[in-house]
Amino acid sequence: INVILNSNIEIINIADTKRLSSFLIKNKIDLLVINSWDIIPNEIINLPKYKTINIHPSLLPQYRGALPTLWSLKNNDKTSALTYIVLNEFIDDGLIVNQHPFEIKPSDDWCSIEKKIALILKKTIAVDILSYLNGDYLPIKTSREISFTGYYDKYREINLLNETAREIYNKVGLYPYLEPFFYCFLSILGRSIFIKRIAYCRRLIKNKDIFPGKISIKLYTIFFFAKDGILKLNLFKDINFFDSIFLILNKITNKI
């Protein structure tokens, strides 16, 4: 943010297509490079001379759509990739300029995957974009099956009965990392409890008192019992003040 402010860089809301179009034409922009889950209007992506390149973190056409890294982890994939694609009118369906595969290990989580992607991006973006502009590349043809991710906003809701602790931990961490203050939430007694951070504790103990969907508060720590494991967080720190008071006053224990 400081770099943008100090460099006097103009910020334009991509929803304001009229202003954005005017900016592209006025400044004679030849290429757009985007890294966003927003759907860019066709009149914008096709306006520059060399159109628009999108940076997509999956082995396209696998996981077209938002947050594909979550689905790679969710499905225990062994590999994924960073893909550079020339956008068209469909979601993540354009010409593939290049792909850079990477390994997904059993120990990987949302954070380690993002670090891998950032490292690949740093090494490849300038080279691949210049190759595209110079026509010095071979478009990648793929026979892989097309698949899509879930809805970006809808998937923010936590489901303790159907999601694993690992899945919940990964999405709680990734959403605000990519979009600050955009938190996942759990619906409790009709109230959306937004979660800033969460810790993955251990596998679920099989006894009658511990089961998926159970919620337990001990002092200032709250435990969520997911499909296969236990997650914990701190009241007033990982949940905001008013939501923490709500949970305490209602003596939340298995009341979702």
Secondary structure, DSSP 8 states (H G I E B T S, - for coil): -HHHHHTT-----TT-HHHHHHHHHHTT---EEE--SS---HHHHTSSTT-EEEEE-SSTTTTBSS-HHHHHHHTT-SEEEEEEEE--SSTT-SEEEEEEEEE--TT--HHHHHHHHHHHHHHHHHHHHHHHHHT-S--B-------B---TTGGGB--TTTS-HHHHHHHHHHHHHHSTT--EEEEETTEEEEES--EEEEE---BTTB-TT-EEEETTEEEEE-SSEEEEEETTTTB-HHHHHHHHHTT-SS--
